[in-house]
Amino acid sequence: MADLNITSIQTAKRANLLSLLTSSSTLICCALPATLVAIGSVATLTSLLSTFPQLIWVSEHKEIVFGLAAMMLLLAGYLQWQARHAPCPADPVLAQVCIKTRKQALFIYWISVMIFLIGAFFAFIAPLLI
């Protein structure tokens, strides 16, 4: 029983890490170029795009990037919700690991959500304000 609960918590943590990765792609797609232009580093942006031309594709297909990131955030949130009250093992050492893993997973999830929201602002809201 305890192994199943630890496994569900670790699964939630893995999903949260994957959602962090996909959320970070929203920053690369939209927030990074906007920030570089805003601070006057157009030469840096040009150099970055010539080094990594794939960034142009990611920016052109931001709907797909944000859709995948949103799906991963929903999946991670669901798994986080399922594991929120899972009991930890009775062994004190394993219980500490369980509690620590649960807290780390929740922290990673909320960081992912914040990154997604920042990227969404720069991708969809900021262009309307200009």
Buried (B, 14 or more C-beta within 10 A) or exposed (E): EBEEBBEBBBBBBBBBBBBBEBBBBBBBBBBBBBEBEEEEEEEEBEEBBEEEEEBEEBBEEBEEBBEBBBEBBEBBBEBBEEBEEBEBBEEEEBBEBBEEBBEBBBEBBEBBBEBBBBBBBBBEEBEEEE
